[in-house]
């Protein structure tokens, strides 16, 4: 289903960040209790506490990321409770003499079907993913949740066929790097790259060695090599932006950050774009709009059954999102399962369910919370705003279709709204 080691690293980073970070935000001090409950293994109590905190502070990103860590731990715990019931056992109706009772087949089938479907591990996994999906609806700063949705569902493993010799050099380099012998590590990583030119991690870690020794020029070369060999991955671009920043090439930081918007615009990349623009004496004049509901989807099973878990809040939809949710029924018959409009319709000129849903919401509401979307619609950029700046994993396929066919338009959009600071 997903790479468990990645989850473990993500979880550890989340836990450590709360213990080590300076608690300048009053909410950070309140969150410590939730962290302590998690560390003590009191997962349900930790969840209850953090959920209560988020009820009154729904835009608190660190709170959402901690809740994601809690639900991951619950998922881990659920593995011990899950039993493979498919063919494992069944229920029969018998009388007092032990003979099978006739006429109960329909009821027994329903009971046995329920037992087969009862899977605590699957439910806990869906809850974990649901938490991060809700986090990225509510908070512009739920960075770890946003990044991890991508690593779970979008990123692919690229180093699956590395030669033994390249791996040998890589392992030796890892040992040198761990001991902070960065020059020795760089030599070994370089040999791994020479042995296997498409060794992604070797290129990336070679760049890390150069970065650690403040040799940012060679770090840029290494990160560029990784980016060019694997243009669909975000990490090489992130590190390249950092290296550009260390050499004061802030205009290149901004350009590279914009290009990442064409790969996957997670929340951390939006922040990197804003930071890069700031260092270049510019400002990204785009305000993110929080969502009160999860995105409309045509077919729930198209999201791998992730909608099988809800927290109950989804049944309560407040204005202006009532019109948004109602848009699904109006246009779903014209869309494919990804939410891309494939049949002629007079409802919208857009080919995306998400854009049409926002159009309907804007048409039926004057809520100030939608002022930024209204501004973008007036300037002709509602599609870029909705699908890229306000991206959500649930409409990833619509986003991919849009950026694939509108690369120049997306770049022009960010260029238009990245202005010199006054």
C-alpha positions in Angstrom: 0.0 0.0 0.0 2.8 2.4 0.9 6.4 2.5 2.1 6.2 2.0 5.9 9.8 3.2 6.4 8.9 6.6 4.9 6.0 6.8 7.3 8.3 6.0 10.2 10.8 8.7 9.2 7.9 11.2 8.7 6.5 10.3 12.1 9.8 10.7 13.9 10.5 14.0 12.3 7.0 15.2 13.4 7.6 14.1 17.0 11.1 15.6 17.2 9.9 18.9 15.8 7.6 19.5 18.7 10.1 18.6 21.3 12.9 20.7 19.9 11.2 23.8 18.4 11.0 27.1 20.2 7.4 27.5 21.3 6.8 31.1 20.2 3.1 30.4 19.3 0.9 30.0 22.4 -0.7 27.0 20.6 2.7 25.3 20.6 2.7 25.2 24.4 -0.8 23.8 24.4 0.2 21.2 21.9 2.9 19.8 24.2 0.2 17.9 26.1 -0.9 16.1 23.0 2.7 15.2 22.2 3.3 13.9 25.7 0.1 11.7 25.5 1.4 10.3 22.2 4.9 9.6 23.6 3.2 7.8 26.5 1.3 5.6 24.1 -2.1 7.1 25.0 -3.1 7.4 21.4 -6.9 7.8 21.8 -6.4 10.4 24.6 -3.9 12.3 22.4 -6.3 12.2 19.5 -9.2 13.6 21.6 -7.0 16.4 23.0 -5.6 17.5 19.6 -9.0 17.3 17.8 -10.4 19.6 20.5 -7.5 22.0 19.9 -8.2 22.0 16.2 -11.9 22.6 16.6 -11.2 26.1 17.7 -7.9 26.6 15.7 -8.6 24.8 12.4 -5.7 26.6 10.6 -3.0 25.4 13.0 -0.7 23.3 10.8 1.5 21.8 13.5 -1.6 20.6 15.3 -2.8 18.8 12.1 0.6 17.3 11.6 0.7 16.0 15.1 -2.8 14.5 14.6 -1.5 12.8 11.5 1.3 11.3 13.6 -1.3 10.1 16.2 -3.5 8.4 13.6 -0.4 6.8 12.0 0.4 5.3 15.4 -3.2 4.1 15.7 -2.8 2.5 12.3 0.4 0.7 13.5 -1.5 -0.5 16.6 -4.4 -1.8 14.4 -2.2 -4.2 12.6 -2.2 -6.4 15.7 -6.0 -6.4 15.8 -6.6 -7.1 12.1 -7.5 -10.7 11.3 -7.6 -12.1 7.8 -11.3 -13.2 7.7 -11.4 -14.0 4.1 -11.9 -17.8 4.3 -10.6 -17.8 7.9 -13.9 -18.7 9.5 -17.6 -18.5 8.9 -20.8 -18.4 11.0 -23.4 -21.1 10.8 -26.9 -21.3 12.4 -27.5 -24.6 14.4 -30.2 -25.9 16.6 -29.8 -27.2 20.1 -28.9 -30.6 18.7 -26.1 -29.2 16.6 -27.9 -29.6 13.3 -27.7 -26.8 10.7 -30.8 -24.6 10.6 -32.4 -24.2 7.2 -33.7 -20.9 5.9 -31.1 -18.7 7.4 -28.8 -18.5 4.4 -29.5 -14.9 3.5 -28.9 -13.6 7.0 -25.8 -15.8 7.4 -24.4 -14.5 4.2 -24.8 -10.9 5.4 -23.1 -11.7 8.7 -20.2 -13.5 6.9 -19.8 -10.7 4.4 -19.6 -8.2 7.2 -16.9 -10.3 9.0 -14.9 -10.4 5.8 -15.1 -6.7 5.3 -14.3 -5.9 8.9 -10.7 -4.8 8.7 -9.4 -2.6 11.5 -6.1 -2.0 9.7 -7.7 -0.8 6.5 -10.1 1.5 8.5 -7.2 2.9 10.5 -5.1 3.5 7.3 -8.1 5.4 5.7 -8.4 7.4 8.9 -4.7 8.3 8.8 -5.0 9.4 5.1 -8.3 11.2 5.8 -6.6 13.2 8.6 -4.0 14.5 6.2 -6.6 15.3 3.5 -8.5 17.3 6.1 -5.3 19.0 7.3 -4.6 20.3 3.8 -8.1 21.6 3.5 -7.9 23.6 6.7 -4.4 24.8 7.1 -1.9 26.5 4.8 0.9 25.3 7.2 0.2 21.6 7.4 3.5 21.1 5.6 4.3 17.5 6.7 0.8 16.2 6.0 1.0 17.8 2.5 4.4 16.4 1.7 3.5 12.9 3.0 0.4 12.6 0.9 2.7 13.0 -2.0 5.3 10.5 -0.9 2.6 8.0 -0.2 0.5 8.3 -3.3 2.5 10.1 -6.0 6.2 9.6 -5.7 7.7 6.4 -7.3 10.8 4.4 -6.4 13.5 5.0 -9.0 16.5 3.1 -7.6 15.1 -0.4 -7.9 17.8 -1.8 -10.2 21.1 -0.5 -8.9 24.2 -2.7 -9.6 26.0 -4.4 -6.8 29.2 -2.4 -7.5 27.3 0.9 -7.4 25.6 -0.1 -4.2 29.0 -1.0 -2.6 30.3 2.5 -3.3 27.1 4.0 -2.0 27.2 2.0 1.2 30.8 3.0 1.9 29.8 6.6 1.2 27.0 6.4 3.6 29.3 5.3 6.4 31.7 8.2 5.6 28.8 10.7 5.5 27.5 9.4 8.9 31.0 10.2 10.4 30.9 13.7 8.7 33.8 12.7 6.4 32.1 14.6 3.6 35.0 14.8 1.2 35.6 11.0 1.4 31.8 10.5 1.1 31.7 12.7 -2.0 34.4 10.7 -3.7 32.5 7.4 -3.1 29.1 8.9 -4.1 30.8 10.1 -7.3 32.1 6.6 -8.0 28.6 5.2 -7.5 27.3 7.8 -10.0 30.0 6.9 -12.5 29.2 3.2 -12.1 25.5 3.8 -12.6 24.6 7.3 -14.1 20.9 6.9 -13.2 21.5 6.3 -9.5 19.2 8.9 -8.1 20.2 8.8 -4.4 23.9 8.9 -5.3 23.4 12.1 -7.2 21.3 13.6 -4.4 23.7 12.6 -1.6 26.7 13.8 -3.6 25.0 17.2 -3.7 24.4 16.9 0.1 28.1 16.4 0.6 29.0 19.5 -1.4 26.2 21.4 0.4 27.6 20.4 3.8 31.0 21.6 2.9 29.6 24.9 1.5 30.7 24.0 -2.0 27.4 25.3 -3.4 28.6 25.5 -7.0 29.1 21.7 -7.2 26.0 21.1 -5.1 24.0 22.9 -7.8 25.6 20.7 -10.5 24.7 17.5 -8.6 21.1 18.6 -7.8 20.7 19.7 -11.5 21.9 16.3 -12.6 19.3 14.6 -10.4 16.6 17.0 -11.6 17.3 16.4 -15.2 17.5 12.6 -14.9 14.3 12.5 -12.8 12.2 15.6 -13.8 9.0 14.2 -12.2 10.5 14.2 -8.7 10.3 17.2 -6.4 13.2 16.7 -4.0 16.0 17.6 -6.5 14.2 20.8 -7.2 13.8 21.6 -3.5 17.5 21.2 -2.8 18.5 23.0 -6.0 16.4 26.0 -4.8 18.3 25.9 -1.4 21.7 25.8 -3.2 20.7 28.7 -5.5 19.8 30.6 -2.4 23.2 30.0 -0.8 24.8 31.6 -3.9 22.3 34.6 -3.9 20.8 33.5 -7.2 17.3 34.4 -5.9 15.9 34.9 -9.4 16.8 31.3 -10.2 15.2 30.2 -6.9 11.9 31.8 -8.0 12.1 30.3 -11.5 12.8 26.8 -10.2 10.1 27.1 -7.6 7.6 28.0 -10.3 8.7 25.0 -12.3 7.9 22.8 -9.2 4.3 24.0 -9.4 4.1 22.0 -12.7 5.2 18.8 -10.9 3.3 18.8 -7.6 2.4 22.0 -5.6 2.5 20.8 -2.1 2.2 23.4 0.7 6.0 23.3 1.4 6.7 24.3 -2.2 4.2 27.2 -2.1 6.2 28.4 1.0 9.5 28.0 -0.8 8.2 30.0 -3.7 7.1 32.8 -1.3 10.4 32.7 0.5 12.4 32.8 -2.7 10.4 35.8 -4.0 10.9 37.6 -0.7 14.7 37.2 -0.9 14.5 38.5 -4.5 12.7 41.6 -3.2 9.4 40.4 -4.6 6.1 39.2 -3.2 3.8 36.4 -4.4 0.5 38.3 -4.4 -1.8 35.2 -4.0 -3.8 34.4 -0.9 -4.6 30.8 -0.2 -8.3 30.0 0.6 -9.1 27.3 3.2 -11.7 24.7 2.4 -14.7 23.9 4.5 -15.3 20.5 2.7 -13.2 17.9 0.9 -13.2 18.3 -2.9 -16.0 17.0 -5.0 -15.2 13.6 -6.6 -17.2 11.8 -9.2 -16.6 8.3 -8.0 -15.5 7.7 -4.5 -13.9 4.3 -5.4 -11.7 6.2 -7.8 -9.8 7.4 -4.7 -9.0 3.8 -3.6 -11.8 3.8 -1.1 -10.3 6.5 1.0 -13.8 8.0 1.5 -14.8 4.9 3.5 -13.7 6.9 6.7 -15.2 10.2 7.8 -15.2 12.0 11.2 -18.9 13.0 10.9 -18.2 16.6 10.2 -18.5 16.0 6.5 -22.3 15.7 6.9 -22.5 19.4 7.9 -21.8 21.8 5.1 -21.9 25.5 5.7 -22.3 28.4 3.3 -20.7 29.2 0.9 -19.7 25.5 0.4 -23.3 24.3 0.0 -23.3 25.5 -3.6 -19.9 23.9 -4.1 -21.0 20.5 -3.0 -24.3 20.8 -5.0 -22.3 21.4 -8.2 -21.3 17.7 -8.2 -24.7 16.4 -9.0 -25.2 18.9 -11.8 -22.1 18.1 -13.8 -21.0 14.6 -12.7 -22.7 12.9 -15.7 -20.6 14.9 -18.1 -17.3 13.9 -16.4 -15.1 10.9 -16.3 -14.1 9.3 -13.0 -11.2 11.8 -12.6 -13.6 14.8 -12.7 -12.5 15.9 -16.2 -15.4 17.1 -18.4 -15.5 14.8 -21.4 -19.1 15.4 -22.7 -20.5 18.7 -24.2 -22.3 20.8 -21.6 -23.6 24.3 -21.4 -22.8 24.4 -17.7 -19.2 25.7 -18.0 -16.4 26.4 -20.4 -14.0 24.7 -18.1 -13.1 21.0 -18.5 -12.6 20.4 -14.8 -15.1 19.5 -12.0 -13.2 21.5 -9.4 -13.2 24.7 -11.4 -16.9 24.4 -12.2 -17.6 23.8 -8.5 -15.9 27.0 -7.6 -17.7 28.8 -10.3 -21.0 27.7 -8.8 -19.9 28.7 -5.4 -18.9 32.2 -6.5 -22.1 32.6 -8.5 -24.2 31.9 -5.4 -22.3 33.6 -2.6 -20.8 37.0 -1.7 -19.0 35.6 1.3 -15.8 37.7 1.9 -13.9 34.4 2.4 -14.1 34.0 -1.4 -12.8 37.4 -2.3 -9.4 36.1 -3.5 -11.1 33.5 -5.8 -13.4 36.2 -7.0 -10.4 38.4 -7.9 -8.8 35.6 -9.7 -11.9 34.9 -11.7 -12.2 38.5 -12.7 -8.6 38.5 -13.9 -9.1 35.3 -15.9 -7.0 33.0 -13.7 -9.6 31.1 -11.7 -8.4 27.8 -13.1 -4.8 28.4 -12.1 -5.8 29.6 -8.7 -8.1 26.7 -7.9 -6.1 23.8 -9.4 -2.6 25.0 -8.6 -2.5 27.6 -5.7 -5.4 25.9 -3.9 -4.3 22.4 -4.9 -5.6 19.3 -3.1 -4.6 15.7 -3.5 -8.2 14.6 -4.1 -8.2 16.3 -7.6 -4.6 15.4 -8.5 -5.7 14.0 -11.8 -7.4 17.2 -12.8 -4.4 19.1 -11.8 -2.1 16.9 -13.8 -4.2 17.3 -16.9 -4.4 21.0 -16.5 -0.7 21.7 -16.0 0.3 19.2 -18.7 -1.8 21.2 -21.3 -1.2 24.7 -19.8 2.4 24.9 -18.7 3.0 28.4 -20.2 -0.3 29.6 -18.7 0.7 28.5 -15.2 4.1 30.1 -15.5 2.5 33.3 -16.7 0.1 33.2 -13.8 2.9 33.1 -11.2 4.8 35.7 -13.1 1.8 38.0 -13.2 1.3 37.8 -9.4 4.9 37.8 -8.3 5.6 41.5 -8.0 8.3 43.8 -6.7 7.9 44.6 -3.0 7.1 48.2 -2.1 
